[in-house]
Amino acid sequence: MNPGFVISIAQRNKVLVFEPTFNAYYDTLINVYDMMTAAVMKLPRLETILCFDCEGSQAVLKVCFLC
């Protein structure tokens, strides 16, 4: 079972510190987000698949939440 993110508390020089630091977690999460973004950038856009042979004006699909 994957424990997920584990943060330990340690005492150094009479100060409690988190291991790994929150900055390390932030950097890791941003790196995962960047890798996911890079992975989907290689996929063709949906409108290029749906409208590959469509004639007429070229338009970009717009997102409509709860239309």
C-alpha positions as CSV (number, residue, x, y, z in Angstrom):
1,M,0.0,0.0,0.0
2,N,1.3,3.5,-0.9
3,P,1.6,5.7,2.2
4,G,1.3,8.8,0.1
5,F,3.1,11.8,1.4
6,V,4.9,11.2,4.7
7,I,6.2,14.1,6.8
8,S,8.3,13.6,9.8
9,I,9.1,16.0,12.6
10,A,12.7,16.1,13.9
11,Q,14.5,18.2,16.4
12,R,17.6,20.0,15.3
13,N,19.4,22.6,17.4
14,K,16.5,22.7,19.8
15,V,14.1,23.6,16.9
16,L,11.4,21.3,15.5
17,V,11.8,20.9,11.7
18,F,9.8,19.0,9.1
19,E,11.5,16.4,7.0
20,P,11.2,16.7,4.0
21,T,10.6,20.5,4.1
22,F,7.4,22.0,2.7
23,N,9.5,23.6,-0.1
24,A,10.6,20.1,-1.1
25,Y,6.9,19.0,-1.3
26,Y,6.0,22.1,-3.3
27,D,8.8,21.4,-5.7
28,T,7.8,17.8,-6.1
29,L,4.1,18.7,-6.7
30,I,5.0,21.3,-9.3
31,N,7.3,18.9,-11.0
32,V,4.5,16.3,-11.2
33,Y,2.1,18.9,-12.6
34,D,4.8,20.0,-15.2
35,M,5.3,16.3,-16.3
36,M,1.5,15.8,-16.7
37,T,1.3,19.0,-18.7
38,A,4.2,18.0,-20.9
39,A,2.7,14.5,-21.5
40,V,-0.7,15.8,-22.7
41,M,0.9,18.5,-24.9
42,K,1.9,15.8,-27.3
43,L,-1.7,14.6,-27.8
44,P,-3.6,16.1,-30.7
45,R,-6.3,18.6,-29.8
46,L,-9.9,17.3,-29.9
47,E,-11.1,19.8,-32.5
48,T,-8.3,18.7,-34.9
49,I,-9.7,15.1,-34.7
50,L,-13.4,16.0,-34.9
51,C,-13.1,18.6,-37.6
52,F,-10.2,17.2,-39.6
53,D,-12.0,17.4,-42.9
54,C,-14.5,20.1,-42.1
55,E,-14.8,23.0,-44.4
56,G,-15.7,26.5,-43.4
57,S,-14.3,28.7,-40.7
58,Q,-11.8,27.3,-38.3
59,A,-12.8,27.7,-34.7
60,V,-11.6,26.5,-31.3
61,L,-13.9,24.5,-29.1
62,K,-15.0,26.4,-26.0
63,V,-15.6,24.9,-22.6
64,C,-19.2,25.3,-21.3
65,F,-19.8,24.3,-17.7
66,L,-23.4,23.4,-16.9
67,C,-24.8,25.0,-20.0
